[in-house]
Amino acid sequence: MYKYVHGGDVYSQNGNFIDFSANVNALGMPKAVKDAIRAAANSCSAYPDPFCRELTAKLAEHWQLAAGNILPGNGAADLLFKLALALRPKNTLLLAPTFADYEKAFATAGSKFSYYILKPEHDFAVQEDILKQIVPGIDLVVICNPNNPTGQLTSKKIILDIVKKAQEVGAKLLVDECFMEFVSEQEAYSLKNYLTEYKNLIILRAFTKTFAMAGVRLGYLLTSNVGIIDACRENSQDWSVSTLAQAAGIAALEQKKYLERTKIYVEEERSNLLAVLSKLGIKTFASKANYIFLFVPQIKKFPDKLKAKGFLVRKCENYVSLNANFVRIAVRTKTQNRKLIKAIKEIIANEVTVNHN
Ligand SMILES: Cc1ncc(COP(=O)(O)O)c(C=O)c1O
């Protein structure tokens, strides 16, 4: 039977939970975006613009790219499935652990997979030795930067070596930068300025997480290889981006202050959480995104114990190379984060009591 493996499944729960399992912006959807969605409801009797012309023009201005280098989709996940049909990779190299939908999407086109195993001793960061796995026969490499669920960034030096090696062996490189807007030094990590130089490079971005509009669904891909964009269009429906999502995206792109506030907020709140969790003896890894990756072998069934206290967190046992001791938590609002820490303290105190009895 089909199993849903992602966070954010608040619908199958009985009762009220604080959701730390999905990584959307804790500042919430900007008011201007909500207003734009309400106003756009008036135009919803007509089909949406299949080419998302106004949104794409705004994105082109934002990224200093030609409109033809941009393809919006129904969330970043939709674009993965479009890419699967457009690229039809036979052999895909993935990080492990990483976001589950790369495998789900590219398997629909019959791809086989090899994995670059990220190691705890390197804080789960990609090392230069990944290049040895980019060999003839690999036609697609996917790097999630920062990676989900680890929050780790791949350095620009390594990622540029990857794109060059991929080009040499005739492979495409897909860099998923859906969480890049949460990174304070994103200029130092994003590959956006290399799109014209490398025709084998595709960057994936999402409004869903950045602007807390996961329910609206909006993502886009960037590439100077217009053949890829055409192939995506040939292989999918024309109306995947609703009128509401297009209006939301246009309004979101004006929200420059919100993005600045987001970066400051995430950095401050993430370091507070990391400090408290380490004090509590919980192993954390150096996340640069709006979520934190934890290793908690000392508390059995830690996610279930948190659930009993009203908190949903992301169990990580279904990721390739992880087990039930790994957990991912989002950086939420200050009040919610405080409540979570209080619950974790209570669980730890209870473990100590149980172990002493
Ligand atoms: C790394 C990564 N990329 C893409 C997605 C899909 O994002 P969207 O909600 O825009 O489809 C997710 C969702 O969790 C993700 O974690």
The ligand as a Gaussian input file, in Angstrom:
#p B3LYP/6-31G(d) Opt

LIG

0 1
 C       14.721000      19.699000      -0.628000
 C       13.308000      19.803000      -1.087000
 N       13.070000      20.100000      -2.372000
 C       11.812000      20.195000      -2.842000
 C       10.735000      20.004000      -2.010000
 C        9.351000      20.139000      -2.568000
 O        8.901000      21.424000      -2.323000
 P        7.459000      21.940000      -2.793000
 O        6.607000      21.968000      -1.583000
 O        7.731000      23.294000      -3.358000
 O        6.964000      20.995000      -3.810000
 C       10.933000      19.697000      -0.673000
 C        9.782000      19.484000       0.234000
 O        9.913000      19.161000       1.377000
 C       12.260000      19.588000      -0.195000
 O       12.503000      19.286000       1.072000

